[in-house]
Amino acid sequence: MGGNGHAAARLDPARRALAELAGSRERPPFTIFDVPYPGFDGRPRAGRLDEFLAAVAQSIRASGSAARNEGGDARTLVYATGIGGLLALCLRARGELGDVPILLQAPVLWGLARRLMPRVMRMGLAQIALRRAFASPLFQARFARKHFRQPLDAHVRARFFDGYARCSALPDFFAWLTPQLLRRLEADFAARPEALGRITVWWGEGDTIVPVRELAWTEAALGVTWPVRRFPAWGHYPMIDDPLGWVKALSDAVETAAPLPGRVDPEAR
């Protein structure tokens, strides 16, 4: 589950690294399934957050079914990065993914309520300015220098920023993912605290987009303490900066995930 402006092309370096890792094995250690968000990569937008989440949940269920049909052992791990972390928690609050472990990487969660940018971006003119900025070669070069740990290949950089250009859901996220949503999630999880189980967190110590201090705000709001693993060499985009290292770490995480006792999600039983 990607972050804001995510494009499937962001995972191309990781897919190549996965193929490299699989070269010494009989089969790849796992399969990457990129959840296709409505309104991303040129897809039609969802009309409401509920529709968006329902489409995401259906895609995850379909990926789990496909893995089992291919002879997999039904180990499914949801990896959610950036704003994808908040979307994963929204699914848990809806009763989805109850049996599936969730790995949050530098998630944007309760820090959302303290950030200035989301408030500013609810204004239409600011959204137009942001799109123009992401289309500017000068902005792209500065963003890449600041937020990536390794120099970006020109093709990878172009595909990365094209994800923002093709993301028609950008204004939807700023309208849907608000402090009011956080209050609803707090109430939902207070009634069902077990829904916050089987969650772990990864964070790159070089992350210049989401600081690790934001996790404390989330844990205080939800009354939880999640296990955290820090990666000294990672920034916010390890699947691009360090694709082989990311794939190896994810392979270990999938390997230790317990096989599921049936379908991916309680509603699919």
TAMOZI-V278654 format. One line per field, one symbol per residue. ss: DSSP state (h for helix, s for strand, l for the rest). phi: phi as a letter, one per 20 degrees, with the letter a starting at -180 (. if undefined). A space follows every 10 residues. Layout:
BEGIN
ss=???
phi=???
END
This chain:
BEGIN
ss=lllllllhhh hhhhhhhhhh hhllllllll llllllllll llllllllhh hhhhhhhhhh hhhhhhhhhl llllllssss sllhhhhhhh hhhlllllll sssssllllh hhhhlhhhhh lllhhhhhhh hhhhhlhhhh hhhhhhhlll lllhhhhhhh hhhhhllllh hhhhhhllhh hhhhhhhhhh hlhhhhllss ssssllllll lllhhhhhhh hhllllssss sllllllhhh hlhhhhhhhh hhhhhhllll lllllhhhl
phi=.eefmfcgff eggfffffff fffecfbgfa dedefeffnd lnfffefbfg fgffffffff fffffffffe nfemeccedc dlfgffffff fgfenemfed fddedlfecf fgfdefggff ffegffffff ffffeegfff fffffeddec gefgffffff ffgffeefeg ffffeeecgf fffffgffff fcfffeelcc cdbefefddc ffffffffff fdmccefcdd dgeedecffd fcgfffffff fffffeffgf erffbgfef
END
